[in-house]
């Protein structure tokens, strides 16, 4: 297995994890989240610490996803296989 193939597999895993991380966020209202019931608020909302940790995980996954995309683009550009 070459490095590019391994990066593509990691990209798929990170992409799926990023989708789930974004979907776990609490709806802020006024957007698509209201259409699917995200606008309903209750007294049992997530704690501030949990929301901050979810934000950190989402940002880390997004940066990792972007980095992998850039590396894959550079590998395909400079691989010499046209």
PDB file with one MODEL, atoms N, CA, C and O in Angstrom:
MODEL        1
ATOM      1  N   UNK A   1       0.851  -1.181   0.000  1.00  0.00           N
ATOM      2  CA  UNK A   1       0.000   0.000   0.000  1.00  0.00           C
ATOM      3  C   UNK A   1       0.890   1.235   0.000  1.00  0.00           C
ATOM      4  O   UNK A   1       1.843   1.339   0.772  1.00  0.00           O
ATOM      5  N   UNK A   2       0.559   2.156  -0.875  1.00  0.00           N
ATOM      6  CA  UNK A   2       1.353   3.369  -0.937  1.00  0.00           C
ATOM      7  C   UNK A   2       0.780   4.445  -0.018  1.00  0.00           C
ATOM      8  O   UNK A   2      -0.324   4.315   0.512  1.00  0.00           O
ATOM      9  N   UNK A   3       1.553   5.496   0.154  1.00  0.00           N
ATOM     10  CA  UNK A   3       1.218   6.575   1.082  1.00  0.00           C
ATOM     11  C   UNK A   3      -0.067   7.285   0.680  1.00  0.00           C
ATOM     12  O   UNK A   3      -0.862   7.662   1.540  1.00  0.00           O
ATOM     13  N   UNK A   4      -0.275   7.469  -0.618  1.00  0.00           N
ATOM     14  CA  UNK A   4      -1.469   8.165  -1.101  1.00  0.00           C
ATOM     15  C   UNK A   4      -2.741   7.378  -0.775  1.00  0.00           C
ATOM     16  O   UNK A   4      -3.757   7.963  -0.398  1.00  0.00           O
ATOM     17  N   UNK A   5      -2.682   6.063  -0.921  1.00  0.00           N
ATOM     18  CA  UNK A   5      -3.839   5.221  -0.611  1.00  0.00           C
ATOM     19  C   UNK A   5      -4.172   5.277   0.879  1.00  0.00           C
ATOM     20  O   UNK A   5      -5.343   5.349   1.251  1.00  0.00           O
ATOM     21  N   UNK A   6      -3.156   5.246   1.721  1.00  0.00           N
ATOM     22  CA  UNK A   6      -3.362   5.330   3.170  1.00  0.00           C
ATOM     23  C   UNK A   6      -3.991   6.672   3.531  1.00  0.00           C
ATOM     24  O   UNK A   6      -4.895   6.724   4.364  1.00  0.00           O
ATOM     25  N   UNK A   7      -3.524   7.755   2.915  1.00  0.00           N
ATOM     26  CA  UNK A   7      -4.106   9.070   3.173  1.00  0.00           C
ATOM     27  C   UNK A   7      -5.565   9.139   2.726  1.00  0.00           C
ATOM     28  O   UNK A   7      -6.381   9.787   3.381  1.00  0.00           O
ATOM     29  N   UNK A   8      -5.897   8.486   1.632  1.00  0.00           N
ATOM     30  CA  UNK A   8      -7.280   8.475   1.174  1.00  0.00           C
ATOM     31  C   UNK A   8      -8.188   7.732   2.154  1.00  0.00           C
ATOM     32  O   UNK A   8      -9.321   8.150   2.390  1.00  0.00           O
ATOM     33  N   UNK A   9      -7.698   6.645   2.717  1.00  0.00           N
ATOM     34  CA  UNK A   9      -8.473   5.903   3.717  1.00  0.00           C
ATOM     35  C   UNK A   9      -8.666   6.761   4.967  1.00  0.00           C
ATOM     36  O   UNK A   9      -9.766   6.820   5.518  1.00  0.00           O
ATOM     37  N   UNK A  10      -7.600   7.424   5.413  1.00  0.00           N
ATOM     38  CA  UNK A  10      -7.693   8.305   6.580  1.00  0.00           C
ATOM     39  C   UNK A  10      -8.646   9.456   6.290  1.00  0.00           C
ATOM     40  O   UNK A  10      -9.389   9.876   7.176  1.00  0.00           O
ATOM     41  N   UNK A  11      -8.639   9.972   5.064  1.00  0.00           N
ATOM     42  CA  UNK A  11      -9.536  11.061   4.684  1.00  0.00           C
ATOM     43  C   UNK A  11     -11.000  10.647   4.791  1.00  0.00           C
ATOM     44  O   UNK A  11     -11.832  11.432   5.246  1.00  0.00           O
ATOM     45  N   UNK A  12     -11.319   9.437   4.384  1.00  0.00           N
ATOM     46  CA  UNK A  12     -12.699   8.948   4.483  1.00  0.00           C
ATOM     47  C   UNK A  12     -13.115   8.855   5.952  1.00  0.00           C
ATOM     48  O   UNK A  12     -14.223   9.253   6.312  1.00  0.00           O
ATOM     49  N   UNK A  13     -12.235   8.333   6.790  1.00  0.00           N
ATOM     50  CA  UNK A  13     -12.544   8.189   8.211  1.00  0.00           C
ATOM     51  C   UNK A  13     -12.726   9.552   8.868  1.00  0.00           C
ATOM     52  O   UNK A  13     -13.666   9.753   9.636  1.00  0.00           O
ATOM     53  N   UNK A  14     -11.822  10.493   8.566  1.00  0.00           N
ATOM     54  CA  UNK A  14     -11.914  11.837   9.141  1.00  0.00           C
ATOM     55  C   UNK A  14     -13.162  12.548   8.628  1.00  0.00           C
ATOM     56  O   UNK A  14     -13.794  13.295   9.375  1.00  0.00           O
ATOM     57  N   UNK A  15     -13.522  12.332   7.377  1.00  0.00           N
ATOM     58  CA  UNK A  15     -14.719  12.970   6.811  1.00  0.00           C
ATOM     59  C   UNK A  15     -15.980  12.511   7.526  1.00  0.00           C
ATOM     60  O   UNK A  15     -16.841  13.323   7.864  1.00  0.00           O
ATOM     61  N   UNK A  16     -16.086  11.219   7.752  1.00  0.00           N
ATOM     62  CA  UNK A  16     -17.258  10.683   8.453  1.00  0.00           C
ATOM     63  C   UNK A  16     -17.295  11.204   9.892  1.00  0.00           C
ATOM     64  O   UNK A  16     -18.354  11.590  10.387  1.00  0.00           O
ATOM     65  N   UNK A  17     -16.151  11.214  10.557  1.00  0.00           N
ATOM     66  CA  UNK A  17     -16.092  11.718  11.928  1.00  0.00           C
ATOM     67  C   UNK A  17     -16.449  13.206  11.985  1.00  0.00           C
ATOM     68  O   UNK A  17     -17.106  13.652  12.925  1.00  0.00           O
ATOM     69  N   UNK A  18     -16.018  13.968  10.986  1.00  0.00           N
ATOM     70  CA  UNK A  18     -16.331  15.392  10.942  1.00  0.00           C
ATOM     71  C   UNK A  18     -17.830  15.626  10.742  1.00  0.00           C
ATOM     72  O   UNK A  18     -18.407  16.525  11.354  1.00  0.00           O
ATOM     73  N   UNK A  19     -18.448  14.830   9.902  1.00  0.00           N
ATOM     74  CA  UNK A  19     -19.895  14.957   9.702  1.00  0.00           C
ATOM     75  C   UNK A  19     -20.624  14.696  11.016  1.00  0.00           C
ATOM     76  O   UNK A  19     -21.530  15.446  11.381  1.00  0.00           O
ATOM     77  N   UNK A  20     -20.240  13.646  11.727  1.00  0.00           N
ATOM     78  CA  UNK A  20     -20.891  13.345  13.000  1.00  0.00           C
ATOM     79  C   UNK A  20     -20.624  14.430  14.037  1.00  0.00           C
ATOM     80  O   UNK A  20     -21.515  14.770  14.815  1.00  0.00           O
ATOM     81  N   UNK A  21     -19.414  14.976  14.060  1.00  0.00           N
ATOM     82  CA  UNK A  21     -19.096  16.037  15.019  1.00  0.00           C
ATOM     83  C   UNK A  21     -19.932  17.282  14.755  1.00  0.00           C
ATOM     84  O   UNK A  21     -20.400  17.928  15.693  1.00  0.00           O
ATOM     85  N   UNK A  22     -20.120  17.619  13.488  1.00  0.00           N
ATOM     86  CA  UNK A  22     -20.932  18.791  13.157  1.00  0.00           C
ATOM     87  C   UNK A  22     -22.396  18.533  13.515  1.00  0.00           C
ATOM     88  O   UNK A  22     -23.078  19.426  14.017  1.00  0.00           O
ATOM     89  N   UNK A  23     -22.875  17.331  13.262  1.00  0.00           N
ATOM     90  CA  UNK A  23     -24.262  17.020  13.571  1.00  0.00           C
ATOM     91  C   UNK A  23     -24.541  16.964  15.072  1.00  0.00           C
ATOM     92  O   UNK A  23     -25.687  17.130  15.490  1.00  0.00           O
ATOM     93  N   UNK A  24     -23.521  16.735  15.879  1.00  0.00           N
ATOM     94  CA  UNK A  24     -23.703  16.689  17.324  1.00  0.00           C
ATOM     95  C   UNK A  24     -23.855  18.069  17.945  1.00  0.00           C
ATOM     96  O   UNK A  24     -24.315  18.190  19.080  1.00  0.00           O
ATOM     97  N   UNK A  25     -23.476  19.103  17.220  1.00  0.00           N
ATOM     98  CA  UNK A  25     -23.560  20.457  17.775  1.00  0.00           C
ATOM     99  C   UNK A  25     -25.011  20.848  18.019  1.00  0.00           C
ATOM    100  O   UNK A  25     -25.928  20.435  17.309  1.00  0.00           O
ATOM    101  N   UNK A  26     -25.175  21.653  19.043  1.00  0.00           N
ATOM    102  CA  UNK A  26     -26.503  22.145  19.408  1.00  0.00           C
ATOM    103  C   UNK A  26     -26.925  23.196  18.399  1.00  0.00           C
ATOM    104  O   UNK A  26     -26.131  24.061  18.029  1.00  0.00           O
ATOM    105  N   UNK A  27     -28.180  23.126  17.949  1.00  0.00           N
ATOM    106  CA  UNK A  27     -28.692  24.101  17.001  1.00  0.00           C
ATOM    107  C   UNK A  27     -28.803  25.474  17.636  1.00  0.00           C
ATOM    108  O   UNK A  27     -29.239  25.594  18.781  1.00  0.00           O
ATOM    109  N   UNK A  28     -28.418  26.506  16.911  1.00  0.00           N
ATOM    110  CA  UNK A  28     -28.480  27.869  17.435  1.00  0.00           C
ATOM    111  C   UNK A  28     -29.790  28.562  17.070  1.00  0.00           C
ATOM    112  O   UNK A  28     -30.070  29.649  17.574  1.00  0.00           O
ATOM    113  N   UNK A  29     -30.583  27.960  16.216  1.00  0.00           N
ATOM    114  CA  UNK A  29     -31.863  28.538  15.822  1.00  0.00           C
ATOM    115  C   UNK A  29     -31.722  29.430  14.609  1.00  0.00           C
ATOM    116  O   UNK A  29     -30.665  30.013  14.366  1.00  0.00           O
ATOM    117  N   UNK A  30     -32.799  29.528  13.853  1.00  0.00           N
ATOM    118  CA  UNK A  30     -32.819  30.407  12.701  1.00  0.00           C
ATOM    119  C   UNK A  30     -32.261  29.805  11.434  1.00  0.00           C
ATOM    120  O   UNK A  30     -32.199  30.488  10.411  1.00  0.00           O
ATOM    121  N   UNK A  31     -31.854  28.555  11.465  1.00  0.00           N
ATOM    122  CA  UNK A  31     -31.273  27.946  10.275  1.00  0.00           C
ATOM    123  C   UNK A  31     -31.963  26.641   9.951  1.00  0.00           C
ATOM    124  O   UNK A  31     -33.131  26.442  10.285  1.00  0.00           O
ATOM    125  N   UNK A  32     -31.237  25.758   9.303  1.00  0.00           N
ATOM    126  CA  UNK A  32     -31.800  24.457   8.945  1.00  0.00           C
ATOM    127  C   UNK A  32     -32.093  23.608  10.167  1.00  0.00           C
ATOM    128  O   UNK A  32     -32.914  22.692  10.104  1.00  0.00           O
ATOM    129  N   UNK A  33     -31.425  23.902  11.291  1.00  0.00           N
ATOM    130  CA  UNK A  33     -31.673  23.097  12.476  1.00  0.00           C
ATOM    131  C   UNK A  33     -33.110  23.256  12.965  1.00  0.00           C
ATOM    132  O   UNK A  33     -33.660  22.324  13.552  1.00  0.00           O
ATOM    133  N   UNK A  34     -33.738  24.424  12.737  1.00  0.00           N
ATOM    134  CA  UNK A  34     -35.132  24.623  13.116  1.00  0.00           C
ATOM    135  C   UNK A  34     -36.064  23.717  12.314  1.00  0.00           C
ATOM    136  O   UNK A  34     -37.088  23.264  12.826  1.00  0.00           O
ATOM    137  N   UNK A  35     -35.714  23.459  11.073  1.00  0.00           N
ATOM    138  CA  UNK A  35     -36.558  22.643  10.210  1.00  0.00           C
ATOM    139  C   UNK A  35     -36.663  21.210  10.740  1.00  0.00           C
ATOM    140  O   UNK A  35     -37.696  20.560  10.581  1.00  0.00           O
ATOM    141  N   UNK A  36     -35.594  20.724  11.365  1.00  0.00           N
ATOM    142  CA  UNK A  36     -35.558  19.346  11.838  1.00  0.00           C
ATOM    143  C   UNK A  36     -35.723  19.247  13.351  1.00  0.00           C
ATOM    144  O   UNK A  36     -35.367  18.228  13.944  1.00  0.00           O
ATOM    145  N   UNK A  37     -36.253  20.281  13.977  1.00  0.00           N
ATOM    146  CA  UNK A  37     -36.520  20.215  15.400  1.00  0.00           C
ATOM    147  C   UNK A  37     -35.384  20.717  16.271  1.00  0.00           C
ATOM    148  O   UNK A  37     -35.467  20.609  17.494  1.00  0.00           O
ATOM    149  N   UNK A  38     -34.341  21.256  15.695  1.00  0.00           N
ATOM    150  CA  UNK A  38     -33.220  21.748  16.482  1.00  0.00           C
ATOM    151  C   UNK A  38     -33.518  23.040  17.207  1.00  0.00           C
ATOM    152  O   UNK A  38     -32.778  23.425  18.112  1.00  0.00           O
ATOM    153  N   UNK A  39     -34.586  23.715  16.829  1.00  0.00           N
ATOM    154  CA  UNK A  39     -34.923  24.980  17.466  1.00  0.00           C
ATOM    155  C   UNK A  39     -35.621  24.814  18.797  1.00  0.00           C
ATOM    156  O   UNK A  39     -35.789  25.788  19.532  1.00  0.00           O
ATOM    157  N   UNK A  40     -36.032  23.596  19.122  1.00  0.00           N
ATOM    158  CA  UNK A  40     -36.706  23.339  20.385  1.00  0.00           C
ATOM    159  C   UNK A  40     -35.648  23.270  21.475  1.00  0.00           C
ATOM    160  O   UNK A  40     -34.752  22.427  21.429  1.00  0.00           O
ATOM    161  N   UNK A  41     -35.754  24.152  22.446  1.00  0.00           N
ATOM    162  CA  UNK A  41     -34.779  24.165  23.528  1.00  0.00           C
ATOM    163  C   UNK A  41     -35.422  23.635  24.794  1.00  0.00           C
ATOM    164  O   UNK A  41     -36.630  23.758  24.996  1.00  0.00           O
ATOM    165  N   UNK A  42     -34.610  23.054  25.628  1.00  0.00           N
ATOM    166  CA  UNK A  42     -35.102  22.541  26.899  1.00  0.00           C
ATOM    167  C   UNK A  42     -34.147  22.953  27.998  1.00  0.00           C
ATOM    168  O   UNK A  42     -33.061  23.468  27.731  1.00  0.00           O
ATOM    169  N   UNK A  43     -34.545  22.730  29.208  1.00  0.00           N
ATOM    170  CA  UNK A  43     -33.705  23.069  30.345  1.00  0.00           C
ATOM    171  C   UNK A  43     -32.534  22.128  30.512  1.00  0.00           C
ATOM    172  O   UNK A  43     -31.614  22.415  31.277  1.00  0.00           O
ATOM    173  N   UNK A  44     -32.552  21.009  29.808  1.00  0.00           N
ATOM    174  CA  UNK A  44     -31.490  20.020  29.936  1.00  0.00           C
ATOM    175  C   UNK A  44     -30.498  20.139  28.786  1.00  0.00           C
ATOM    176  O   UNK A  44     -30.211  19.150  28.112  1.00  0.00           O
ATOM    177  N   UNK A  45     -29.981  21.321  28.559  1.00  0.00           N
ATOM    178  CA  UNK A  45     -29.029  21.519  27.466  1.00  0.00           C
ATOM    179  C   UNK A  45     -27.647  21.042  27.887  1.00  0.00           C
ATOM    180  O   UNK A  45     -27.395  20.798  29.067  1.00  0.00           O
ATOM    181  N   UNK A  46     -26.766  20.914  26.923  1.00  0.00           N
ATOM    182  CA  UNK A  46     -25.412  20.431  27.184  1.00  0.00           C
ATOM    183  C   UNK A  46     -24.642  21.454  28.009  1.00  0.00           C
ATOM    184  O   UNK A  46     -24.884  22.658  27.930  1.00  0.00           O
ATOM    185  N   UNK A  47     -23.720  20.944  28.793  1.00  0.00           N
ATOM    186  CA  UNK A  47     -22.924  21.836  29.630  1.00  0.00           C
ATOM    187  C   UNK A  47     -21.924  22.598  28.780  1.00  0.00           C
ATOM    188  O   UNK A  47     -21.631  22.213  27.648  1.00  0.00           O
ATOM    189  N   UNK A  48     -21.411  23.666  29.327  1.00  0.00           N
ATOM    190  CA  UNK A  48     -20.438  24.482  28.610  1.00  0.00           C
ATOM    191  C   UNK A  48     -19.162  23.739  28.304  1.00  0.00           C
ATOM    192  O   UNK A  48     -18.564  23.945  27.248  1.00  0.00           O
ATOM    193  N   UNK A  49     -18.729  22.875  29.209  1.00  0.00           N
ATOM    194  CA  UNK A  49     -17.495  22.117  29.007  1.00  0.00           C
ATOM    195  C   UNK A  49     -17.659  21.127  27.857  1.00  0.00           C
ATOM    196  O   UNK A  49     -16.770  20.989  27.016  1.00  0.00           O
ATOM    197  N   UNK A  50     -18.790  20.446  27.827  1.00  0.00           N
ATOM    198  CA  UNK A  50     -19.028  19.477  26.750  1.00  0.00           C
ATOM    199  C   UNK A  50     -19.081  20.178  25.397  1.00  0.00           C
ATOM    200  O   UNK A  50     -18.549  19.668  24.411  1.00  0.00           O
ATOM    201  N   UNK A  51     -19.716  21.337  25.347  1.00  0.00           N
ATOM    202  CA  UNK A  51     -19.801  22.085  24.085  1.00  0.00           C
ATOM    203  C   UNK A  51     -18.426  22.579  23.638  1.00  0.00           C
ATOM    204  O   UNK A  51     -18.106  22.543  22.450  1.00  0.00           O
ATOM    205  N   UNK A  52     -17.619  23.038  24.588  1.00  0.00           N
ATOM    206  CA  UNK A  52     -16.257  23.486  24.235  1.00  0.00           C
ATOM    207  C   UNK A  52     -15.403  22.327  23.737  1.00  0.00           C
ATOM    208  O   UNK A  52     -14.638  22.479  22.785  1.00  0.00           O
ATOM    209  N   UNK A  53     -15.534  21.165  24.384  1.00  0.00           N
ATOM    210  CA  UNK A  53     -14.778  19.999  23.928  1.00  0.00           C
ATOM    211  C   UNK A  53     -15.225  19.555  22.540  1.00  0.00           C
ATOM    212  O   UNK A  53     -14.401  19.169  21.710  1.00  0.00           O
ATOM    213  N   UNK A  54     -16.518  19.610  22.292  1.00  0.00           N
ATOM    214  CA  UNK A  54     -17.022  19.270  20.966  1.00  0.00           C
ATOM    215  C   UNK A  54     -16.522  20.264  19.923  1.00  0.00           C
ATOM    216  O   UNK A  54     -16.207  19.879  18.796  1.00  0.00           O
ATOM    217  N   UNK A  55     -16.449  21.537  20.294  1.00  0.00           N
ATOM    218  CA  UNK A  55     -15.885  22.544  19.387  1.00  0.00           C
ATOM    219  C   UNK A  55     -14.429  22.238  19.072  1.00  0.00           C
ATOM    220  O   UNK A  55     -14.009  22.326  17.918  1.00  0.00           O
ATOM    221  N   UNK A  56     -13.659  21.878  20.092  1.00  0.00           N
ATOM    222  CA  UNK A  56     -12.236  21.545  19.879  1.00  0.00           C
ATOM    223  C   UNK A  56     -12.074  20.336  18.977  1.00  0.00           C
ATOM    224  O   UNK A  56     -11.224  20.326  18.087  1.00  0.00           O
ATOM    225  N   UNK A  57     -12.885  19.324  19.206  1.00  0.00           N
ATOM    226  CA  UNK A  57     -12.818  18.113  18.371  1.00  0.00           C
ATOM    227  C   UNK A  57     -13.180  18.447  16.930  1.00  0.00           C
ATOM    228  O   UNK A  57     -12.516  17.989  16.000  1.00  0.00           O
ATOM    229  N   UNK A  58     -14.227  19.240  16.740  1.00  0.00           N
ATOM    230  CA  UNK A  58     -14.656  19.608  15.391  1.00  0.00           C
ATOM    231  C   UNK A  58     -13.592  20.422  14.676  1.00  0.00           C
ATOM    232  O   UNK A  58     -13.308  20.174  13.504  1.00  0.00           O
ATOM    233  N   UNK A  59     -13.000  21.389  15.362  1.00  0.00           N
ATOM    234  CA  UNK A  59     -11.959  22.215  14.748  1.00  0.00           C
ATOM    235  C   UNK A  59     -10.734  21.371  14.408  1.00  0.00           C
ATOM    236  O   UNK A  59     -10.142  21.535  13.341  1.00  0.00           O
ATOM    237  N   UNK A  60     -10.352  20.464  15.315  1.00  0.00           N
ATOM    238  CA  UNK A  60      -9.202  19.594  15.054  1.00  0.00           C
ATOM    239  C   UNK A  60      -9.452  18.696  13.848  1.00  0.00           C
ATOM    240  O   UNK A  60      -8.576  18.527  13.000  1.00  0.00           O
ATOM    241  N   UNK A  61     -10.656  18.120  13.775  1.00  0.00           N
ATOM    242  CA  UNK A  61     -10.987  17.271  12.630  1.00  0.00           C
ATOM    243  C   UNK A  61     -11.006  18.072  11.330  1.00  0.00           C
ATOM    244  O   UNK A  61     -10.564  17.582  10.291  1.00  0.00           O
ATOM    245  N   UNK A  62     -11.520  19.310  11.386  1.00  0.00           N
ATOM    246  CA  UNK A  62     -11.575  20.138  10.184  1.00  0.00           C
ATOM    247  C   UNK A  62     -10.171  20.508   9.714  1.00  0.00           C
ATOM    248  O   UNK A  62      -9.898  20.499   8.513  1.00  0.00           O
ATOM    249  N   UNK A  63      -9.285  20.830  10.645  1.00  0.00           N
ATOM    250  CA  UNK A  63      -7.903  21.153  10.272  1.00  0.00           C
ATOM    251  C   UNK A  63      -7.183  19.932   9.713  1.00  0.00           C
ATOM    252  O   UNK A  63      -6.434  20.033   8.741  1.00  0.00           O
ATOM    253  N   UNK A  64      -7.414  18.781  10.333  1.00  0.00           N
ATOM    254  CA  UNK A  64      -6.820  17.541   9.836  1.00  0.00           C
ATOM    255  C   UNK A  64      -7.338  17.214   8.440  1.00  0.00           C
ATOM    256  O   UNK A  64      -6.569  16.810   7.568  1.00  0.00           O
ATOM    257  N   UNK A  65      -8.646  17.387   8.228  1.00  0.00           N
ATOM    258  CA  UNK A  65      -9.247  17.145   6.923  1.00  0.00           C
ATOM    259  C   UNK A  65      -8.635  18.061   5.864  1.00  0.00           C
ATOM    260  O   UNK A  65      -8.274  17.611   4.776  1.00  0.00           O
ATOM    261  N   UNK A  66      -8.523  19.339   6.190  1.00  0.00           N
ATOM    262  CA  UNK A  66      -7.925  20.287   5.245  1.00  0.00           C
ATOM    263  C   UNK A  66      -6.474  19.970   4.951  1.00  0.00           C
ATOM    264  O   UNK A  66      -6.030  20.081   3.809  1.00  0.00           O
ATOM    265  N   UNK A  67      -5.731  19.576   5.976  1.00  0.00           N
ATOM    266  CA  UNK A  67      -4.328  19.214   5.774  1.00  0.00           C
ATOM    267  C   UNK A  67      -4.169  18.002   4.873  1.00  0.00           C
ATOM    268  O   UNK A  67      -3.297  17.975   4.005  1.00  0.00           O
ATOM    269  N   UNK A  68      -5.007  17.006   5.078  1.00  0.00           N
ATOM    270  CA  UNK A  68      -4.941  15.807   4.237  1.00  0.00           C
ATOM    271  C   UNK A  68      -5.291  16.147   2.795  1.00  0.00           C
ATOM    272  O   UNK A  68      -4.664  15.635   1.867  1.00  0.00           O
ATOM    273  N   UNK A  69      -6.288  17.007   2.597  1.00  0.00           N
ATOM    274  CA  UNK A  69      -6.660  17.421   1.241  1.00  0.00           C
ATOM    275  C   UNK A  69      -5.483  18.110   0.552  1.00  0.00           C
ATOM    276  O   UNK A  69      -5.199  17.845  -0.616  1.00  0.00           O
ATOM    277  N   UNK A  70      -4.804  18.991   1.279  1.00  0.00           N
ATOM    278  CA  UNK A  70      -3.660  19.711   0.699  1.00  0.00           C
ATOM    279  C   UNK A  70      -2.535  18.742   0.357  1.00  0.00           C
ATOM    280  O   UNK A  70      -1.944  18.834  -0.719  1.00  0.00           O
ATOM    281  N   UNK A  71      -2.233  17.811   1.266  1.00  0.00           N
ATOM    282  CA  UNK A  71      -1.159  16.844   1.014  1.00  0.00           C
ATOM    283  C   UNK A  71      -1.515  15.953  -0.178  1.00  0.00           C
ATOM    284  O   UNK A  71      -0.659  15.681  -1.020  1.00  0.00           O
ATOM    285  N   UNK A  72      -2.750  15.503  -0.258  1.00  0.00           N
ATOM    286  CA  UNK A  72      -3.155  14.677  -1.406  1.00  0.00           C
ATOM    287  C   UNK A  72      -3.079  15.467  -2.711  1.00  0.00           C
ATOM    288  O   UNK A  72      -2.688  14.926  -3.746  1.00  0.00           O
ATOM    289  N   UNK A  73      -3.448  16.732  -2.664  1.00  0.00           N
ATOM    290  CA  UNK A  73      -3.333  17.568  -3.860  1.00  0.00           C
ATOM    291  C   UNK A  73      -1.895  17.749  -4.295  1.00  0.00           C
ATOM    292  O   UNK A  73      -1.586  17.681  -5.485  1.00  0.00           O
ATOM    293  N   UNK A  74      -1.013  17.979  -3.332  1.00  0.00           N
ATOM    294  CA  UNK A  74       0.408  18.128  -3.661  1.00  0.00           C
ATOM    295  C   UNK A  74       0.999  16.821  -4.179  1.00  0.00           C
ATOM    296  O   UNK A  74       1.815  16.824  -5.101  1.00  0.00           O
ATOM    297  N   UNK A  75       0.586  15.712  -3.587  1.00  0.00           N
ATOM    298  CA  UNK A  75       1.083  14.412  -4.066  1.00  0.00           C
ATOM    299  C   UNK A  75       0.639  14.146  -5.498  1.00  0.00           C
ATOM    300  O   UNK A  75       1.420  13.649  -6.309  1.00  0.00           O
ATOM    301  N   UNK A  76      -0.597  14.468  -5.810  1.00  0.00           N
ATOM    302  CA  UNK A  76      -1.074  14.220  -7.179  1.00  0.00           C
ATOM    303  C   UNK A  76      -0.445  15.191  -8.159  1.00  0.00           C
ATOM    304  O   UNK A  76      -0.235  14.852  -9.323  1.00  0.00           O
ATOM    305  N   UNK A  77      -0.145  16.392  -7.697  1.00  0.00           N
ATOM    306  CA  UNK A  77       0.458  17.414  -8.595  1.00  0.00           C
ATOM    307  C   UNK A  77       1.900  17.085  -8.933  1.00  0.00           C
ATOM    308  O   UNK A  77       2.328  17.257 -10.074  1.00  0.00           O
ATOM    309  N   UNK A  78       2.652  16.611  -7.947  1.00  0.00           N
ATOM    310  CA  UNK A  78       4.086  16.388  -8.135  1.00  0.00           C
ATOM    311  C   UNK A  78       4.465  14.918  -8.228  1.00  0.00           C
ATOM    312  O   UNK A  78       5.643  14.583  -8.104  1.00  0.00           O
ATOM    313  N   UNK A  79       3.507  14.040  -8.442  1.00  0.00           N
ATOM    314  CA  UNK A  79       3.828  12.616  -8.504  1.00  0.00           C
ATOM    315  C   UNK A  79       4.477  12.223  -9.829  1.00  0.00           C
ATOM    316  O   UNK A  79       5.195  11.225  -9.888  1.00  0.00           O
ATOM    317  N   UNK A  80       4.242  12.978 -10.876  1.00  0.00           N
ATOM    318  CA  UNK A  80       4.826  12.676 -12.173  1.00  0.00           C
ATOM    319  C   UNK A  80       3.971  11.727 -13.000  1.00  0.00           C
ATOM    320  O   UNK A  80       4.298  11.446 -14.152  1.00  0.00           O
ATOM    321  N   UNK A  81       2.890  11.234 -12.432  1.00  0.00           N
ATOM    322  CA  UNK A  81       1.975  10.359 -13.168  1.00  0.00           C
ATOM    323  C   UNK A  81       0.891  11.209 -13.802  1.00  0.00           C
ATOM    324  O   UNK A  81      -0.014  11.692 -13.122  1.00  0.00           O
ATOM    325  N   UNK A  82       0.990  11.386 -15.095  1.00  0.00           N
ATOM    326  CA  UNK A  82       0.021  12.243 -15.781  1.00  0.00           C
ATOM    327  C   UNK A  82      -1.012  11.414 -16.473  1.00  0.00           C
ATOM    328  O   UNK A  82      -1.916  11.957 -17.108  1.00  0.00           O
TER     329      UNK A  82
ENDMDL
END
